[in-house]
Amino acid sequence: MKILVIQQKMIGDVLVSSIICNNLRTAYPDAQIDYLVYSSTTPVLEGNSSIDNIILFEEKHRKSKKELLNLAFQIRKEKYDLLIDAYSKLESWILVLLSNAKRKISYKKPGRNFLYTDNVPFEPFPKTNLGLAIERRLSLLEPLDLKIKIDPIPKLFVSEKENQEAIAIFEKHLVRKDRKTVMISLLGSEKLKTYPLDFMAKVIDYVADNADVNILFNYFPKQFEEAKAVFNACKPSTQEKIYFDLLGGDLRSFIGIVNQCDFIIGNDGGAINMAKALEKPSFIIFSPWIEKKIWATFEDGIHHLSVHLKDYRPDLFENKTEKMLKKDALSLYKEFKPEFFAAKIESFLIQNLSTK
């Protein structure tokens, strides 16, 4: 049996959709399972034995219709028995249309249901604490009626060598071994998903005031100025706990570093999703225009907590569409005061500092 799973988009999406591959591997241990993703996201799939081949969707496929058709015919040649489209946008519809796969599963969307043999409802509300991002992916497996216990948790695989390299980085930076270590997801994937930097500094002050921890910042070298601005806005007593220059050289080394951390706090995004896949507790600050019900995965009020402006100021969201919220995101962020959830951070720290 040959299976293709499609998930273009960001790291978080690709990691979460890998649960489709993981469960298919359990159900069909001898199947060939291929995964089509953006080339920038492949580091989160390294070491995953549920995936036989990674098919890259590259910039050229996006820019050139000819290249996109070449990819579609390459997929057609593979003669897939089953195709699961977790992306379901124009780019993937063309691939699906030309794939000639025997069975094709995706979400029910007006005007494209003819492309698929099975159209699954795109649920508007989560039924469990798994969150919609997970529940929707798992719903794509329902038409197969798999006779297995479904595992909903995305997995990251860190090699012994990567763990040792991360430990060496910690030693080089003289990170204190007698304290737990928190990773701060400092910046979102864009400005509209980034908690205001002066507010973030206050959040980090709360962490430092309430817990004797090592603090690491997640940022790229090109984001040095923003990261430095947050560092400078923190109190001197907080700055003493921050290992500002401790960075991974690439995504895999970042994963190794997160694996040495005890929990993560900060902006929603790839870093949070990777930390969760490494079974690290998380405290997420959502952007005002992002729906918490989608990406607030595994929320239990103890190990996984999240906050959203709507929790504190529902009046600001009345009669507003997502488009309007996105347009007003930066001004709405200004209303999302760190004081609103200071007590929540404190209780998150208490719960997660006491556990091994």
C-alpha positions, -999 to 999 in steps of 0.1 A, spaced: 0 0 0 13 35 -9 1 65 10 8 102 5 0 128 32 1 165 21 7 194 45 22 225 31 26 254 55 46 263 86 66 241 111 38 238 136 13 226 109 38 200 96 47 187 130 10 184 140 0 167 108 28 142 113 4 125 137 -15 113 106 17 95 94 24 81 129 -10 66 132 -10 52 97 23 35 104 7 18 134 -23 7 114 -4 -3 82 32 -12 93 42 -24 58 28 6 39 50 32 21 41 65 37 53 96 20 49 132 33 47 163 11 59 195 30 77 228 25 115 223 24 120 247 53 100 224 77 119 191 72 141 194 104 111 186 126 106 153 107 142 140 111 143 106 128 106 99 123 104 62 111 67 66 103 77 85 72 95 67 43 100 96 19 97 134 22 85 151 -10 96 187 -10 72 215 -21 96 243 -30 94 279 -39 97 270 -77 64 250 -74 47 280 -60 60 305 -86 58 284 -117 27 266 -130 50 244 -151 70 233 -120 38 226 -101 25 204 -129 59 186 -130 55 178 -93 19 167 -99 30 142 -126 58 130 -105 32 122 -78 9 106 -104 37 82 -114 39 69 -79 4 54 -82 -7 61 -46 -35 40 -31 -44 66 -6 -39 104 -4 -47 125 26 -47 162 20 -44 181 54 -37 214 36 -66 216 12 -57 249 -7 -53 256 -44 -17 243 -45 -27 209 -31 -60 207 -51 -40 206 -84 -18 178 -70 -48 159 -59 -67 164 -91 -38 149 -112 -27 123 -87 -50 95 -98 -49 81 -63 -76 54 -56 -88 70 -24 -85 107 -15 -95 122 18 -97 159 29 -120 184 46 -155 192 33 -153 225 15 -178 241 -8 -170 236 -45 -141 211 -41 -158 180 -27 -156 164 -62 -118 162 -58 -120 137 -30 -136 103 -24 -141 111 13 -150 146 26 -147 150 63 -165 178 82 -142 207 91 -153 210 127 -158 246 141 -154 237 178 -131 213 197 -147 183 215 -118 176 239 -88 194 253 -67 182 223 -75 214 205 -89 218 170 -55 216 153 -51 181 165 -88 170 163 -91 182 127 -61 162 116 -73 131 134 -107 134 117 -90 128 84 -83 92 96 -119 85 105 -131 73 70 -104 46 72 -120 31 104 -86 21 117 -85 -6 143 -58 9 165 -56 31 196 -51 66 181 -20 85 195 -28 122 192 6 135 203 31 148 177 66 135 182 101 150 178 131 127 178 164 139 193 195 118 187 220 110 215 246 131 196 222 161 194 215 158 232 252 157 239 258 187 217 231 207 235 246 197 269 280 209 257 264 243 247 249 246 282 283 238 298 301 263 275 277 290 286 281 279 323 244 273 327 236 265 364 228 229 368 211 234 402 182 254 386 155 245 361 156 261 327 129 280 309 128 288 272 111 321 263 94 320 229 103 356 224 90 365 190 62 352 169 65 343 132 54 379 124 48 412 142 10 405 144 18 373 164 44 389 187 34 401 222 47 437 226 83 436 236 79 459 266 51 436 279 72 405 272 100 420 294 75 423 322 64 386 317 101 376 320 104 397 351 75 378 366 92 345 358 125 356 373 108 371 404 87 339 411 113 312 402 150 307 406 155 295 370 179 298 340 162 318 312 169 312 275 157 333 246 145 318 213 154 342 185 172 342 152 205 362 148 185 386 124 162 393 154 191 403 176 179 439 180 144 430 192 158 403 215 183 428 229 155 454 235 136 428 256 167 420 275 174 457 282 139 463 294 142 435 320 152 443 356 189 438 364 179 409 388 162 392 358 191 399 334 214 380 357 193 348 351 192 352 313 218 334 290 213 358 261 239 344 238 230 307 242 215 300 207 213 270 184 230 273 151 201 258 132 166 243 139 180 208 149 203 223 175 174 245 188 154 213 192 183 198 211 184 228 234 147 228 240 150 191 250 174 203 278 148 228 290 121 222 316 93 243 302 85 271 276 67 304 280 58 329 253 43 336 219 24 309 201 43 294 172 67 267 160 89 268 191 58 261 214 47 232 191 82 217 191 85 220 229 51 202 233 63 175 210 92 171 234 67 168 263 77 201 278 50 221 298 39 253 280 24 287 288 12 304 256 3 340 250 -19 342 219 -22 370 194 -56 387 196 -65 377 161 -56 340 164 -84 317 176 -72 300 208 -95 270 203 -74 259 173 -38 259 187 -44 256 225 -36 219 223 -35 196 253 -48 223 277 -52 209 312 -47 241 333 -15 226 348 11 216 323 -4 234 293 -20 268 298 -27 297 275 -40 332 277 -59 353 252 -71 389 254 -106 377 249 -103 359 283 -100 392 300 -117 418 277 -144 400 257 -160 434 250 -132 442 226 -142 412 204 -180 418 200 -191 418 164 -156 415 151 -146 392 122 -111 376 120 -102 401 93 -111 431 115 -92 416 144 -61 410 123 -62 446 111 -65 458 147 -41 432 162 -13 457 172 -37 481 190 -55 451 206 -21 438 218 -16 471 237 -48 463 257 -34 429 266 -16 439 298 8 414 314 -9 421 348 -40 403 335 -23 370 337 5 375 363 -12 352 388 -16 325 361 21 326 353 28 323 390 6 292 394 21 277 362 56 281 377 46 266 410 30 236 394 59 229 370 88 237 393 78 211 418 76 183 392 106 164 380 
